[in-house]
Amino acid sequence: MNKEIQELNKRAEDYSKKIRQAHLEISKIIVGQDAIIEKLLVALISDGHVLIEGVPGLAKTLMVKTLSECLNCNFVRLQFTPDLLPADITGTKIYDHKNMTFKTMKGPIFTNFVLADEINRAPPKVQSALLEAMQEKQISIQGDTIELKKPFMVLATQNPIESEGTYKLPEAQVDRFMFKLLIEYPTKDNEVEIIERFTEGVKHSVTKIFSSKQILELQKFNLKIYTDKKIKEYVAEIIDATRYPVKYGLEIAEQIEFGASPRASLWLILAAKAHAMLNGRGYVKPEDVKSIAHDVLRHRILLTYEAEAERKTSDEIITSILEKIKIP
């Protein structure tokens, strides 16, 4: 192992301890969702956005709020409803009678962490108000372009079982989310712990672990994590297999309408780097890629009507691709 990798490993180990500390703090409030908490931290390190899907009552909103409390950053919750307007998110210009000029009033999106609660309850016009913010980290208000604070992260929640009064997220919007995380029901033992923790009048609080400056340092260091060319080729093959499965001997072509976009390749690498850092390594292994592949790809592979009729899922397709593509 050369000197550069050793130095990266040393720094990654130091950062890993701090990240694990943040994980423990969040676990003081959130019970039995360690894998989801870890993925949220990976997304934070990678400077990505997260879409969280789960039935009501699984603490999706509480999890995001607790994450923000661990970080010394500003946080705002936006409740998406059918009557919400784009200006309610981004801001607008108002006329100042005293000075006879228009004044820009910034919306609530000008913060570090934005929780878009039940994002699919607002119409597409409102959802699209987040597009520029999520990609370019800036907002345009009637001709004025204003940069957003850093770090900036959008965490959106949606309910998969209630379709009445909801709007399907535009594909362009979905593709801007680094991860789509699925939250499952807690186990029986975790359920007992949840009952004990929240029904006995004991107030739980978390300690702030990271400042804005430290988060930006983490994100900057994440880019330096070493990724061998073979790993990059491995990622490229996984993405290519979602587009041209026959080329790789996969019999799933009739199940895929559209494969993953180039954003998937970028997020797979960045998330794999963050996963390596989380585990105290300054270099990426194939296992890092496999551990986050489903979360990066499940919302980027569009299924055909036939596949949906047969109740196939994108997760099943991703699993078959990972089994087929040779690990370097």
TORZAVO-746484 format. One record per atom (N, C-alpha, C): atom name; y, z, x. Coordinates in steps of 0.2 Angstrom, whole numbers. Atoms other than C-alpha are relative to their C-alpha. Example, Ala and Ser with C-alpha at 12.3 -4.5 7.8 and 13.67 -1.06 7.14 Angstrom:
N,-6,0,4
CA,-22,39,62
C,6,0,4
N,-6,-1,-4
CA,-5,36,68
C,5,3,-4
This chain:
N,-6,0,4
CA,0,0,0
C,6,0,4
N,-5,0,-5
CA,16,-5,8
C,6,5,-2
N,-5,-6,1
CA,32,6,10
C,4,-1,-6
N,-5,1,6
CA,42,-2,-4
C,-4,3,-6
N,4,-3,6
CA,28,2,-17
C,-1,7,0
N,0,-7,-1
CA,26,19,-10
C,7,4,-2
N,-7,-3,2
CA,45,22,-13
C,1,0,-7
N,-1,1,7
CA,44,15,-30
C,-5,5,-4
N,4,-5,3
CA,29,26,-34
C,3,7,0
N,-4,-7,-1
CA,39,42,-28
C,5,0,-5
N,-5,-1,5
CA,53,38,-39
C,-2,0,-7
N,3,0,7
CA,42,34,-54
C,-3,6,-2
N,3,-6,1
CA,33,50,-52
C,6,5,-2
N,-6,-5,2
CA,50,60,-53
C,2,-2,-7
N,-3,2,7
CA,56,50,-68
C,-6,2,-5
N,5,-1,4
CA,39,52,-76
C,0,7,-3
N,0,-7,2
CA,40,71,-76
C,6,2,-5
N,-6,-1,5
CA,57,70,-85
C,-2,-3,-7
N,2,3,7
CA,50,58,-98
C,-5,4,-4
N,5,-4,3
CA,35,69,-101
C,3,6,-3
N,-4,-6,2
CA,47,84,-103
C,3,-2,-7
N,-3,2,6
CA,56,74,-117
C,-5,-1,-5
N,6,1,5
CA,39,70,-125
C,-2,7,-3
N,2,-6,3
CA,35,88,-126
C,5,3,-4
N,-5,-2,5
CA,52,92,-134
C,-1,-3,-7
N,1,4,6
CA,49,79,-147
C,-6,3,-4
N,6,-2,3
CA,32,86,-150
C,0,7,-3
N,-1,-6,4
CA,39,103,-155
C,2,-1,-7
N,-2,1,7
CA,45,95,-171
C,-5,-4,-3
N,5,5,2
CA,33,80,-173
C,-7,2,2
N,6,-2,-1
CA,15,85,-175
C,-5,-6,0
N,6,5,0
CA,0,73,-170
C,2,-7,0
N,-2,7,0
CA,10,57,-167
C,1,-1,8
N,-2,1,-7
CA,9,57,-148
C,0,-7,2
N,0,7,-2
CA,5,39,-146
C,6,-4,-2
N,-6,3,3
CA,20,34,-157
C,6,3,4
N,-5,-3,-4
CA,31,46,-147
C,1,-3,6
N,1,4,-6
CA,25,38,-131
C,3,-7,0
N,-2,6,0
CA,29,21,-137
C,8,-1,-1
N,-8,-1,1
CA,47,26,-143
C,3,1,7
N,-3,-1,-7
CA,50,32,-125
C,-1,-6,4
N,1,6,-4
CA,43,16,-118
C,5,-5,-2
N,-5,5,2
CA,55,6,-129
C,7,2,2
N,-6,-2,-2
CA,69,17,-124
C,1,-2,8
N,-1,2,-7
CA,66,14,-105
C,1,-7,1
N,0,7,-1
CA,64,-4,-108
C,6,-3,-3
N,-6,2,3
CA,80,-5,-118
C,-1,-5,-6
N,2,4,5
CA,72,-12,-133
C,1,3,-7
N,0,-3,7
CA,72,-9,-152
C,-7,0,-3
N,7,-1,3
CA,58,-3,-163
C,1,0,-8
N,1,0,7
CA,52,-6,-181
C,-6,4,-1
N,5,-5,2
CA,42,8,-188
C,-2,-1,-7
N,3,1,7
CA,31,5,-203
C,-5,6,-2
N,5,-5,2
CA,22,18,-213
C,1,3,-7
N,-1,-3,7
CA,20,26,-230
C,5,6,0
N,-4,-5,0
CA,32,38,-236
C,-3,7,2
N,2,-7,-1
CA,32,56,-230
C,-4,1,7
N,3,-1,-7
CA,25,53,-212
C,5,2,5
N,-5,-2,-5
CA,41,59,-203
C,3,-5,4
N,-3,6,-4
CA,47,42,-198
C,7,2,2
N,-7,-2,-1
CA,65,47,-200
C,1,6,4
N,-1,-6,-4
CA,63,64,-193
C,-2,-1,7
N,2,1,-7
CA,54,57,-177
C,6,-3,3
N,-6,4,-3
CA,69,45,-174
C,6,5,1
N,-6,-5,-1
CA,82,60,-177
C,-2,5,6
N,2,-4,-6
CA,72,71,-165
C,1,-3,6
N,-1,4,-6
CA,72,58,-152
C,7,0,2
N,-8,0,-1
CA,91,57,-153
C,2,6,2
N,-2,-7,-2
CA,92,76,-152
C,-2,1,7
N,2,-1,-7
CA,83,75,-135
C,4,-3,5
N,-4,3,-5
CA,95,64,-128
C,8,1,-2
N,-7,-2,1
CA,114,68,-126
C,4,-6,-2
N,-3,6,2
CA,119,53,-136
C,2,0,-7
N,-2,1,7
CA,128,48,-152
C,-6,-3,-4
N,5,2,4
CA,117,45,-167
C,2,-1,-7
N,-2,1,7
CA,120,38,-184
C,-6,-3,-5
N,5,3,4
CA,108,35,-199
C,3,-4,-6
N,-2,5,5
CA,111,20,-210
C,-5,-1,-6
N,4,0,5
CA,103,21,-227
C,1,-7,-3
N,0,7,3
CA,99,2,-232
C,-1,0,-7
N,1,1,7
CA,101,-1,-250
C,3,-7,-3
N,-1,7,2
CA,103,-17,-261
C,8,-1,0
N,-7,1,1
CA,122,-14,-263
C,4,1,7
N,-4,-1,-7
CA,126,-12,-244
C,3,-7,2
N,-4,7,-2
CA,138,-25,-237
C,0,0,8
N,0,0,-7
CA,138,-31,-219
C,6,4,3
N,-6,-3,-3
CA,156,-24,-216
C,-2,8,0
N,2,-7,0
CA,148,-7,-221
C,-3,2,7
N,4,-1,-7
CA,138,-8,-204
C,5,-2,6
N,-3,2,-6
CA,149,-18,-192
C,7,2,0
N,-8,-1,1
CA,167,-14,-199
C,4,-6,-2
N,-4,5,2
CA,181,-24,-204
C,7,1,2
N,-7,-1,-2
CA,200,-27,-202
C,4,2,-7
N,-5,-2,6
CA,213,-18,-214
C,7,-1,2
N,-7,2,-2
CA,231,-22,-215
C,4,7,0
N,-4,-6,-1
CA,243,-9,-208
C,7,-2,-2
N,-6,2,3
CA,258,-10,-219
C,6,3,4
N,-5,-3,-4
CA,268,1,-207
C,2,-5,6
N,-1,5,-6
CA,266,-11,-192
C,0,-7,-2
N,1,7,3
CA,263,-26,-203
C,-5,-4,5
N,6,3,-3
CA,247,-30,-193
C,-6,2,-2
N,7,-1,2
CA,229,-31,-196
C,-3,5,6
N,3,-5,-4
CA,219,-16,-188
C,-7,0,-1
N,7,1,0
CA,201,-17,-183
C,-3,7,-1
N,3,-6,1
CA,191,-3,-191
C,-8,0,2
N,7,1,-2
CA,174,-1,-182
C,-4,4,-5
N,5,-2,4
CA,159,2,-192
C,-5,5,3
N,4,-6,-3
CA,145,16,-189
C,-5,-3,5
N,5,2,-5
CA,135,4,-178
C,2,1,7
N,-3,-1,-7
CA,147,8,-164
C,-2,7,2
N,2,-6,-2
CA,136,22,-158
C,-6,-2,5
N,5,1,-4
CA,121,24,-146
C,-7,-1,-3
N,7,1,4
CA,106,26,-158
C,2,-1,-7
N,-1,2,7
CA,106,18,-175
C,-7,0,-4
N,6,-1,4
CA,93,23,-188
C,1,-5,-6
N,0,5,6
CA,91,8,-201
C,-5,2,-4
N,5,-3,4
CA,82,18,-214
C,-2,-5,-6
N,3,5,6
CA,71,7,-226
C,4,-6,1
N,-4,6,-2
CA,79,-8,-218
C,-2,-6,-5
N,2,6,4
CA,69,-20,-230
C,3,1,-7
N,-3,-1,6
CA,79,-13,-245
C,7,-3,-1
N,-7,4,1
CA,95,-22,-241
C,-1,-8,1
N,1,7,0
CA,97,-41,-243
C,1,-3,7
N,0,3,-6
CA,95,-53,-229
C,7,-1,3
N,-7,0,-3
CA,114,-55,-227
C,2,6,4
N,-1,-6,-3
CA,115,-37,-223
C,-4,1,6
N,4,0,-5
CA,100,-37,-212
C,2,-4,6
N,-2,4,-5
CA,107,-51,-202
C,6,3,4
N,-5,-3,-3
CA,122,-40,-198
C,-2,3,7
N,3,-3,-6
CA,111,-32,-185
C,-2,-5,6
N,3,4,-5
CA,106,-48,-176
C,4,-1,6
N,-4,1,-6
CA,121,-50,-164
C,0,7,4
N,0,-7,-4
CA,121,-31,-160
C,-7,1,4
N,7,-1,-3
CA,102,-31,-156
C,-1,-5,6
N,2,4,-5
CA,102,-46,-145
C,6,0,5
N,-6,1,-5
CA,120,-48,-137
C,3,7,2
N,-3,-7,-1
CA,124,-29,-138
C,8,0,-1
N,-7,1,2
CA,141,-34,-146
C,1,-1,-7
N,-1,2,7
CA,149,-36,-163
C,6,-4,-1
N,-6,4,1
CA,161,-49,-169
C,3,2,-7
N,-3,-2,7
CA,173,-43,-183
C,6,-5,-1
N,-5,5,2
CA,184,-58,-190
C,4,-2,7
N,-3,3,-6
CA,187,-66,-173
C,0,5,6
N,0,-5,-6
CA,187,-50,-162
C,-7,1,2
N,7,-2,-3
CA,171,-47,-151
C,1,6,4
N,0,-7,-3
CA,168,-29,-146
C,-6,2,2
N,6,-2,-3
CA,155,-23,-134
C,-2,7,-3
N,2,-6,2
CA,144,-9,-140
C,-1,5,5
N,1,-6,-5
CA,141,8,-131
C,-7,-1,3
N,6,0,-3
CA,127,9,-119
C,-2,7,2
N,5,4,3
CA,113,14,-121
C,1,-2,-7
N,0,2,7
CA,111,5,-138
C,-7,-1,-2
N,7,1,2
CA,95,6,-148
C,0,0,-8
N,1,0,7
CA,91,1,-166
C,-8,2,-2
N,7,-2,2
CA,76,10,-174
C,0,0,-8
N,0,1,7
CA,72,4,-191
C,-7,2,-3
N,6,-2,4
CA,59,10,-204
C,-1,-4,-6
N,1,3,6
CA,51,2,-218
C,-7,2,-3
N,6,-2,4
CA,38,6,-232
C,-4,-6,-2
N,4,6,2
CA,23,-6,-233
C,-3,-1,-7
N,4,0,7
CA,16,-1,-250
C,5,-1,-6
N,-5,1,6
CA,32,-3,-261
C,4,-6,1
N,-3,7,-1
CA,37,-21,-263
C,6,-1,-5
N,-5,1,6
CA,48,-19,-279
C,7,2,3
N,-7,-1,-2
CA,67,-20,-274
C,1,-1,8
N,0,1,-7
CA,63,-25,-256
C,1,-7,2
N,-1,6,-2
CA,67,-40,-246
C,-3,-1,7
N,4,1,-6
CA,56,-48,-232
C,5,-1,5
N,-4,1,-6
CA,64,-47,-215
C,0,-7,2
N,0,7,-3
CA,70,-64,-208
C,-4,0,7
N,4,0,-6
CA,58,-69,-194
C,5,1,6
N,-4,-1,-6
CA,73,-70,-182
C,2,7,1
N,-2,-7,0
CA,77,-52,-186
C,-6,4,3
N,6,-4,-2
CA,59,-46,-184
C,-2,-2,8
N,2,1,-7
CA,57,-55,-167
C,5,3,5
N,-5,-4,-4
CA,72,-45,-160
C,-2,7,1
N,3,-7,-1
CA,62,-29,-162
C,-6,-1,6
N,5,-1,-5
CA,52,-25,-146
C,-7,2,-2
N,6,-3,3
CA,39,-15,-155
C,0,0,-7
N,1,-2,7
CA,32,-14,-172
C,-6,5,0
N,4,-6,-1
CA,24,3,-173
C,-3,2,-7
N,3,-2,6
CA,12,8,-187
C,-2,7,0
N,2,-7,1
CA,11,26,-192
C,-5,2,-5
N,6,-2,4
CA,-5,33,-199
C,0,7,-2
N,0,-7,3
CA,-9,49,-209
C,-2,5,6
N,2,-5,-5
CA,-11,65,-198
C,-7,2,-2
N,6,-2,1
CA,-28,72,-196
C,0,7,-4
N,0,-7,4
CA,-34,88,-206
C,3,5,4
N,-3,-5,-4
CA,-30,99,-191
C,7,0,1
N,-7,1,-1
CA,-13,92,-188
C,3,1,-7
N,-3,-1,6
CA,-10,93,-207
C,1,8,-1
N,-1,-7,0
CA,-13,112,-206
C,5,3,5
N,-6,-2,-4
CA,-1,113,-191
C,6,-1,-3
N,-6,2,4
CA,12,104,-201
C,2,5,-5
N,-1,-5,5
CA,10,116,-215
C,3,7,3
N,-2,-6,-4
CA,11,131,-203
C,7,0,3
N,-6,1,-4
CA,26,124,-194
C,6,0,-5
N,-6,1,4
CA,37,120,-209
C,0,3,-7
N,0,-4,7
CA,33,132,-223
C,1,8,1
N,-1,-7,-1
CA,36,149,-214
C,7,2,2
N,-7,-1,-1
CA,55,148,-212
C,2,1,7
N,-2,0,-7
CA,55,146,-193
C,3,-6,2
N,-4,6,-2
CA,68,134,-187
C,-2,-2,7
N,1,3,-6
CA,63,123,-173
C,5,-4,3
N,-5,4,-3
CA,75,115,-161
C,-2,-3,7
N,2,3,-6
CA,74,104,-146
C,5,0,5
N,-4,0,-5
CA,82,104,-129
C,2,-7,2
N,-2,7,-2
CA,93,89,-123
C,-3,-1,7
N,3,2,-7
CA,84,81,-108
C,4,-5,4
N,-3,6,-4
CA,93,65,-104
C,7,-1,-3
N,-7,3,2
CA,112,60,-104
C,0,-7,0
N,-1,7,0
CA,118,43,-107
C,-1,-3,7
N,0,3,-6
CA,120,40,-89
C,-7,0,3
N,7,-1,-2
CA,102,46,-85
C,-4,-6,-3
N,4,5,3
CA,95,34,-98
C,1,-7,3
N,-1,7,-4
CA,104,19,-90
C,-3,0,7
N,4,0,-7
CA,97,24,-73
C,-7,-1,-1
N,7,2,2
CA,80,24,-81
C,-1,-7,-1
N,0,7,2
CA,83,7,-88
C,1,-5,6
N,-1,4,-6
CA,89,0,-72
C,-6,1,5
N,6,0,-4
CA,75,7,-62
C,-6,-4,-3
N,6,3,3
CA,62,0,-74
C,0,-7,2
N,0,7,-2
CA,68,-18,-69
C,-3,0,7
N,2,0,-7
CA,63,-13,-51
C,-8,1,1
N,7,-1,-1
CA,45,-9,-55
C,-4,-6,2
N,3,6,-2
CA,34,-21,-46
C,-5,-3,-4
N,4,4,5
CA,25,-34,-56
C,-3,-6,4
N,4,5,-4
CA,12,-45,-46
C,0,-7,-4
N,0,7,3
CA,12,-64,-50
C,-6,-1,-4
N,7,0,4
CA,-6,-62,-56
C,1,3,-7
N,-1,-3,6
CA,0,-50,-69
C,5,-4,-5
N,-4,5,4
CA,14,-62,-75
C,-4,-6,-3
N,4,6,2
CA,1,-76,-76
C,-4,3,-6
N,4,-3,5
CA,-10,-64,-86
C,4,0,-7
N,-4,0,6
CA,4,-61,-99
C,1,-7,-2
N,-1,6,2
CA,8,-79,-99
C,-6,-3,-4
N,6,2,3
CA,-10,-83,-104
C,-1,3,-7
N,1,-4,7
CA,-10,-70,-118
C,4,-4,-5
N,-5,3,4
CA,6,-78,-125
C,-3,-7,-2
N,2,7,1
CA,-1,-96,-123
C,-6,0,-5
N,6,0,5
CA,-17,-91,-132
C,2,1,-7
N,-2,-1,7
CA,-7,-86,-147
C,2,-7,-3
N,-3,7,2
CA,0,-104,-148
C,-6,-5,0
N,5,5,-1
CA,-15,-114,-142
C,-7,3,1
N,7,-4,-1
CA,-31,-103,-145
C,-6,-5,2
N,6,4,-1
CA,-43,-118,-144
C,0,-1,8
N,0,1,-7
CA,-38,-121,-126
C,-3,6,4
N,3,-5,-3
CA,-45,-104,-122
C,-7,2,-3
N,7,-1,3
CA,-61,-106,-132
C,0,5,-6
N,0,-5,6
CA,-55,-95,-147
C,0,-4,-6
N,1,4,6
CA,-60,-100,-164
C,5,4,-6
N,-5,-3,5
CA,-44,-93,-173
C,6,-4,-1
N,-5,4,1
CA,-33,-108,-173
C,2,-1,-8
N,-2,0,7
CA,-34,-109,-192
C,3,6,-3
N,-3,-7,3
CA,-28,-91,-194
C,7,1,2
N,-7,-1,-3
CA,-12,-93,-184
C,4,-6,-2
N,-5,5,2
CA,3,-102,-192
C,5,-1,6
N,-4,1,-6
CA,14,-99,-177
C,-1,6,5
N,2,-5,-5
CA,11,-90,-161
C,6,4,2
N,-5,-4,-2
CA,22,-78,-151
C,6,-4,3
N,-5,4,-3
CA,39,-83,-145
C,1,3,8
N,-1,-2,-7
CA,45,-82,-126
C,3,8,0
N,-2,-7,0
CA,53,-65,-131
C,-6,5,1
N,6,-4,-1
CA,35,-58,-132
C,-2,1,7
N,2,-1,-7
CA,32,-62,-114
C,5,5,4
N,-5,-5,-3
CA,48,-53,-108
C,-1,7,-2
N,2,-7,3
CA,44,-38,-119
C,-6,3,3
N,7,-2,-3
CA,26,-37,-113
C,1,2,7
N,-1,-2,-7
CA,32,-36,-95
C,4,6,1
N,-4,-6,0
CA,46,-24,-98
C,-3,6,-2
N,4,-6,3
CA,35,-13,-109
C,-5,2,5
N,5,-1,-5
CA,21,-14,-96
C,3,4,6
N,-4,-4,-6
CA,34,-8,-82
C,1,7,-2
N,-2,-6,3
CA,40,6,-93
C,-7,5,-1
N,6,-3,1
CA,22,11,-97
C,-3,3,7
N,2,-2,-7
CA,18,11,-78
C,4,6,3
N,-4,-5,-2
CA,33,22,-75
C,-2,7,-3
N,2,-6,3
CA,28,34,-88
C,-6,3,3
N,7,-3,-3
CA,11,36,-79
C,1,1,8
N,-1,-2,-7
CA,20,39,-62
C,-1,-5,5
N,2,5,-4
CA,17,22,-55
C,6,-5,1
N,-5,4,-1
CA,29,10,-47
C,-2,-8,0
N,3,6,0
CA,18,-5,-50
C,-4,-1,-7
N,3,1,7
CA,11,-13,-66
C,-8,-2,1
N,7,2,0
CA,-8,-14,-69
C,-2,-4,-7
N,2,3,6
CA,-17,-25,-82
C,-1,5,-6
N,1,-5,6
CA,-21,-9,-92
C,7,2,-3
N,-7,-1,3
CA,-2,-7,-94
C,2,-5,-6
N,-1,6,5
CA,-1,-24,-103
C,-4,1,-6
N,4,0,6
CA,-16,-21,-114
C,2,6,-4
N,-1,-6,4
CA,-10,-4,-119
C,6,-1,-5
N,-6,1,4
CA,6,-11,-127
C,0,-7,-3
N,1,7,3
CA,0,-29,-132
C,1,0,-7
N,0,0,7
CA,-3,-25,-150
C,7,2,-3
N,-7,-2,3
CA,14,-16,-153
C,5,-6,1
N,-5,5,-1
CA,23,-31,-145
C,-1,-6,-4
N,2,6,3
CA,13,-45,-153
C,-1,0,-8
N,2,0,7
CA,8,-39,-171
C,5,-3,-5
N,-5,2,5
CA,25,-44,-179
C,2,-7,2
N,-2,6,-2
CA,26,-60,-169
C,-5,-6,-1
N,5,5,2
CA,10,-69,-174
C,0,-1,-7
N,0,1,7
CA,12,-77,-191
C,-6,-3,-2
N,6,2,3
CA,-4,-79,-201
C,1,-5,-5
N,0,5,5
CA,-9,-94,-211
C,-1,4,-7
N,2,-2,6
CA,-11,-92,-230
C,-7,2,-1
N,8,-1,0
CA,-30,-93,-228
C,-2,6,3
N,1,-6,-4
CA,-30,-79,-215
C,2,6,-4
N,-2,-6,4
CA,-20,-68,-227
C,-4,1,-6
N,4,-1,5
CA,-31,-72,-241
C,-7,3,1
N,6,-3,-2
CA,-46,-67,-231
C,1,7,3
N,-2,-6,-2
CA,-37,-51,-227
C,0,1,8
N,0,0,-7
CA,-36,-55,-208
C,6,4,2
N,-7,-3,-2
CA,-23,-45,-198
C,1,-3,7
N,-2,2,-6
CA,-13,-50,-183
C,-3,4,6
N,4,-4,-5
CA,-21,-35,-174
C,-7,-2,2
N,7,2,-2
CA,-38,-42,-175
C,0,-6,4
N,-1,5,-4
CA,-32,-58,-168
C,2,1,7
N,-2,-3,-7
CA,-23,-49,-153
C,-6,3,3
N,6,-3,-3
CA,-39,-40,-150
C,-5,-5,3
N,5,6,-2
CA,-50,-56,-149
C,3,-4,6
N,-3,4,-6
CA,-37,-64,-137
C,0,5,6
N,1,-5,-5
CA,-37,-48,-126
C,-7,0,3
N,7,0,-2
CA,-56,-49,-125
C,-2,-6,3
N,2,6,-3
CA,-56,-67,-121
C,4,-2,7
N,-4,1,-6
CA,-42,-68,-108
C,-3,4,6
N,3,-3,-5
CA,-49,-64,-91
C,5,5,4
N,-4,-5,-3
CA,-41,-48,-83
C,0,-2,8
N,-1,2,-7
CA,-34,-52,-65
C,-2,6,4
